[in-house]
Amino acid sequence: MAEPGSLAFYPLLYIAWADGELAAEELDMLLRHLRVAGLPEGTLAEWLDPDAPPPADRLVHLLSTVRRRAAEVLPERRRSLTELGIAIAEADGEHPTREEREAILRIEEALGLGGADAVATLFDPIRPIAPLPVVPTRFDQEAMARFIDGAAPGTRRRVRELLAHPHFRHVSGMSTSDYRAQVTAWCRMLADEGLGALGYPAEYGGGGDSAGFVATFETLAFFDLSLLTKFGVQFGLFGGSIYQLGSRRHHRKYLKDVGTLELAGCFAMSETLHGSNVYDIETTAVFEPDTRELVVHTPVPGARKDYIGNAARDGRLATVFAQLEVDGEGRGVHAILVPIRDEHGAPMPGVTIEDCGEKLGLNGVDNGRLLFDQVRVPSENLLDRFGSIDGEGAYRSSIASPARRFFTMLGTLVGGRVAVGSAALSATKVALAIAVRYGARRRQFGPPGEPERVLLDYPSHQRRLLPRLATTYALNFALHDLQAQHLAAESAESAESAESGASGSADRRRVEAIAAGLKAYATWHASDTIQTCREACGGRGYLAHNRFAALKADTDVFTTFEGDNTVLMQLVAKDLLTGFRQQFGDLGALGMARFAAERARRAVADRNPIVSRKTSEAHLRDPEFQDALLVARCSDLVLSLARRIRHRTASGMTSFDALTACQHHALTAARAHVEREILRSTIAAEARTPTSGVAEWLERLRCLYALGAIERDAAWFLEQGYLDPPKSKAIRKMVTALCAEIRPQAIPLVDAFDVPRFCLEGSIGL
């Protein structure tokens, strides 16, 4: 390649071939440009023969030639392959013509090889290793941690200190049997510290601290979810059923032993063929007046009590939900205490116990199946807060309607859903703490000659993790608000008012509905976030010691226990329709017209904060705008859902079938309602923050949560005219910008979760 005019092509030719074999079309294009420039093809054309690409040794020689000659070229002339080639030619005494320069430039552009990056690959510089930058925390991290921790801070601190004890350590490779024994031992240690009975009244050996019990449950989820589940089954579900559904004689007889774990028990509600449909369970409890006994029976195999925690190994007494029959008349679902093992651990007569065996996760919990063959228990074992059998064998209840009595009874057990949602969020915090910390130090790729970039500096990585971080903060406030509402409702309801039906009040129903929605939303969020965090940590996230395996497996069932999430969201939708009827009458045209008019009046009164074309940063970050948009979405979806149901019922369809036909619409409306409730809790939390520094970062997180929710549903907002395309694009850009704003403080924000260090030992989260 010694012929004149060829030197300027050296850099371009090397990069073109080194990138891979050139296609015949690309080679033809190169030859055309050479001919247009009037350059002799000669030897240069040999490099452009598609049937004989240059061998590796010729390319290596060409590269060494370019590097040697480029050493004489000033750095400012290395900005592109064209500039470098011309500079090399000029240094050798050649002066390419204007046509030659244009030909080289056109070839460079046509092959997409322009810019400094292409030039940098010629020199293969050694990539330096730079220390990670130290970014100061820009808010009071301790104040943030205290603020998001919620109620009962002393109890949370105490649980963290207990879990730091060497007894609470995982031993890898344990068998299922040994793991179950370890979890039971851990649970007994917690009971010995009084944490199991924390929510029971002091007169029954408890601590009288319901908020402390919920805080204990929430904190345990940082550690081991099998322990969490065992703890919840024993003290929350089993003990809670005795406390909430029984009378004082049951409390006096059982609660102290339940709280100390002297009496291990089960909560036997779900049946093989009736998972979420408790109203139609088939287990029977028939009252025999001659013996004053209840005969508990499993009439068909599908009525066996299935997936019952504590049943396979430890449980001695079970709260069994069954169809009560008194004097030949069905009285609906009631709860009866049924002994399932004797003091030596053997099954009681008529009780069959089966082990569910290995599960996807939570293998430290002894889930089992229970079948009853005409098992007799005293009628005093009926948990009779809402329905009793008097001395003459007659059934008595202050709630006349069996359906209302059933839902009142289940309403008292809503605390389980509150706790599960909170525990799922704690597991989510662990996953985010690991992934964000790892992403802030794991390097990968970068411009030639510069240090590799840390993962969290890439916008795509920020987009994966930081909106989920914002949602976790938002859910934290919503769940703590729910806890406060639930505890307030419990304390406001005395036994007398509950027996008169007061527990069916509007406040109680609202708590039940939002508990259902938040449990579903939080557990879905946990599954999604934990999986995303695992992927964000690459192969390292797949190693068991980095916790994602256990977090994924153990939280997966959270989406279905304490109520299948899809079923729970349908309950939310039904509650929305009930609220619609109560406020605007039935689902007739007049009620809907009133609803639409009220919504229009409210929009005018609020000076129309939505404004589909406004795109300023101040407007997009305005909580009034964000709230108004989520309110409008929920209102519109409820109105259109009501219209669809009315249309079907007017055509003769039953209400059940009408709602079923609109199921997808109902679930969408329910999710919109939950997201609106979460935003309102976040706005309220932001307003009561203790320091301006904390408030500043909560404002960013609130904006990212709200705008992220709007972005995900942009198609609906565009279809309904609430956004126009430029505003939708502005929201998308703002989400990306917020991720960049939050990124420097991502580590302090996950550190504020205060995940105990021992829960992350040996993982990439430290």
C-alpha positions, 0 to 999 in steps of 0.5 A, a space after each residue: 500500500 505504498 501508492 500515493 493517496 492510500 495512507 489517509 485510508 489506513 485508519 478507516 480500513 483497519 477499523 472497518 475490517 477489525 469490526 468484522 467482515 464487510 458486506 459486499 454492499 459495503 465494499 461496493 460503496 467503498 469502491 464507488 467513493 474511491 472512483 468518485 474521488 479519482 483515486 487509483 484502485 490498485 493495491 487499495 482495491 485489494 483490501 476491498 475484495 469481498 472474496 479475499 478479506 485481509 488476513 489477521 497478520 496484515 491487519 495487525 501490521 496495518 494497526 502497528 503502522 497506524 499507531 507508529 505514524 499517529 504518534 507524530 499527530 497532535 491529540 486535537 487531530 485525533 477526533 475522527 478517523 478522517 482527521 487522523 488519516 489526513 494528519 498521518 498522510 500530511 505528516 508523510 508529505 501527502 496532501 489529500 485533495 478536497 475530493 479525497 477528503 470528502 470521499 474518506 468522510 463519506 465512507 466514515 459516515 456511511 460505515 457509521 465509524 465517526 467520532 472519537 470512540 472509533 479513534 480510541 479503539 486504535 490505541 487500546 489504552 490501559 483502562 485506569 481503575 479509579 476509586 469510588 467517589 465519596 458522596 456526602 449524605 445530604 439529609 439527616 439519615 437517622 431522622 429519616 430512619 426514625 421517620 420511616 420506621 413508624 410506631 413502636 420504635 423501642 420494640 423494633 430496636 429490641 427485636 433487632 438486638 435479639 436477632 443479633 444474638 448468635 442463636 439467630 444464625 443460619 446454618 447452610 445445608 440443613 434438612 427440612 426437618 432440622 430447619 423446622 426444628 430450628 425455626 420452632 426454637 427461634 419462635 420459642 426464644 421470641 415467646 420467652 421474651 414476651 414478643 408472642 403475647 405482645 398483642 394480648 391483654 395484660 390480664 391474659 399474660 400479654 403486653 397489651 401492645 398491638 402496635 408493638 406486635 405489628 412492629 415485631 412482625 415487620 422487623 422479623 421479616 428482615 431476617 428469616 421469613 419461615 420464622 416470620 410465618 411461624 410466628 404469625 401463624 402461632 401468635 397472630 392467626 391462631 392466638 388472634 382467632 381465640 382473642 378476636 372470635 372467642 369470649 373471656 372464658 376462651 381468653 382465660 383458658 388459652 391465651 397465656 399458653 398460646 403466648 408462651 408457646 406452651 400450646 402450639 396451634 393452627 389456623 385451619 380455614 382453607 380447604 383444598 377445593 375452597 381456598 379463598 371462598 371461605 363462605 362455602 367451605 364444606 367441613 361441618 360441625 353438628 351440635 348434638 344436644 344430648 351430649 352437648 358436643 360438636 361433631 366436626 367432620 370432613 365430608 368429602 376429600 376436597 373439604 380437608 383443611 389444606 396448607 395449614 401452618 403448624 399442622 405437620 409437626 407442632 400444632 396441638 390445637 386448631 381453630 377449625 372453620 366449619 359450617 355450624 348446624 344447630 337443631 338441623 338448621 345451618 348457621 353458617 361458618 363458625 370457628 371451633 377449637 379442635 384438639 389435633 394431637 395429644 400431649 405426646 404428639 400423637 394424632 387425636 382419635 378421628 384426626 388424620 394429619 398429613 405433611 404437605 412436604 417440600 414447598 417452593 419456599 418457607 420450608 422452615 414452616 410445617 404446613 400440613 393437611 387435616 381431616 376429621 372423622 366425626 371428631 367430638 369436642 365440647 360445645 364450649 369449644 365454639 368461639 362464640 363472640 358472634 354466635 353461641 349455643 345457650 344452655 338449652 341448646 338453642 343458637 343465639 346471635 346478635 347479628 341476624 343475617 348469616 352473611 353479615 355475621 360471616 363478614 363481621 367475623 372475618 373482618 376481625 381477622 383483617 390484621 393478618 392482611 395488614 401484617 403480611 403487606 408490611 412484612 412483604 415490604 420489609 423483604 423488599 427493603 432487604 432486596 433493594 438495600 442489596 441491589 442498590 449498594 451493589 449497583 453503586 460499586 459494581 463497575 462495567 463498561 465505559 469509554 476507552 481509556 476511562 475507568 469503567 462506570 458503576 452500574 448505578 450511573 447508567 440511566 437504565 439501571 436507575 430506571 430499574 431500581 429507583 422507581 421501585 425504591 420510591 414505591 417502597 417508600 410510598 408503600 411504607 407510609 401507606 401501610 403505616 397509616 393502615 396500621 394506625 387505622 386498624 389499631 384505632 378501629 380495634 381499640 374503638 370497638 368494645 366487645 359489647 359494640 361488636 356483638 351488636 353489629 358495630 364492627 360492620 361500620 363504614 370505618 371498619 369496612 373501609 379499613 378492610 377494603 384498603 387492607 385488602 388492596 394494600 396487601 395485594 399491591 405490596 406483595 405484588 410489588 415485593 415479587 416484582 422488585 425482588 426479581 428485578 433486584 436479582 437481575 440487577 445483580 447479575 450472576 452474583 444475585 443468583 448465589 444463595 448467600 446473597 439472599 435473593 434465592 430465599 427472598 424470591 422463594 419465601 415471598 412468592 406465597 405472600 401473593 396468595 396467602 391471607 387472600 389471593 391478590 386477585 380476589 382481594 382486588 375484587 373486594 376493593 372493586 366491590 367496596 368502590 361500587 358500594 361507596 358509589 351507591 351510598 353517595 350517588 344512589 343506585 347504579 341508575 342513570 340518575 345516580 351516574 349523572 349526579 356522579 359525573 356532575 359532582 366530578 365536573 364541579 370538583 374539577 372546576 372548583 380545583 381550577 382544573 389542576 390536570 391541564 393536559 398541555 402544561 409541561 413545566 417542571 413545577 407543574 409536573 412535580 406539584 402534588 395537587 396535579 399528581 393527586 388530581 390525575 390519580 383521582 380522575 383516573 379512579 373516578 372515571 374507572 368506577 363510573 364506567 365500571 358502574 355503567 357496564 354493570 348496570 347495562 348488563 343487569 338491565 339486560 337480565 344478568 345477575 349482579 355476580 355475573 355482571 361483575 364477573 363479566 367486567 372483572 378486568 375493568 374492576 381490577 383496573 379500577 381497584 389498582 387505581 384506587 390503591 395507587 391513589 391511596 398510597 399517594 395521599 399517604 405519601 403526601 401527608 407524610 411529606 407534610 409532617 416530616 421532621 426536617 426540611 432535608 428529609 422533606 426535600 428527598 421525600 418530595 423527590 421520591 413522592 414525585 417519582 412514585 406518582 409520575 411513575 404510576 402515571 407513566 405506566 398508565 400513559 395509554 389510558 390517560 392519553 385515550 381519555 384526554 387527560 394528557 396530550 402526547 407532549 405532556 406524556 413525553 414530558 412526564 417520561 423525561 421527568 421520571 428519568 430526570 428524577 432518577 438522576 436526581 435521586 441516584 447520588 443519595 440512593 445508598 443513604 436512602 436504602 441505609 435509612 431502611 435500617 436493615 440490620 447488618 447481620 441480615 446482610 452478612 456474607 452478601 454483596 449488600 455489605 
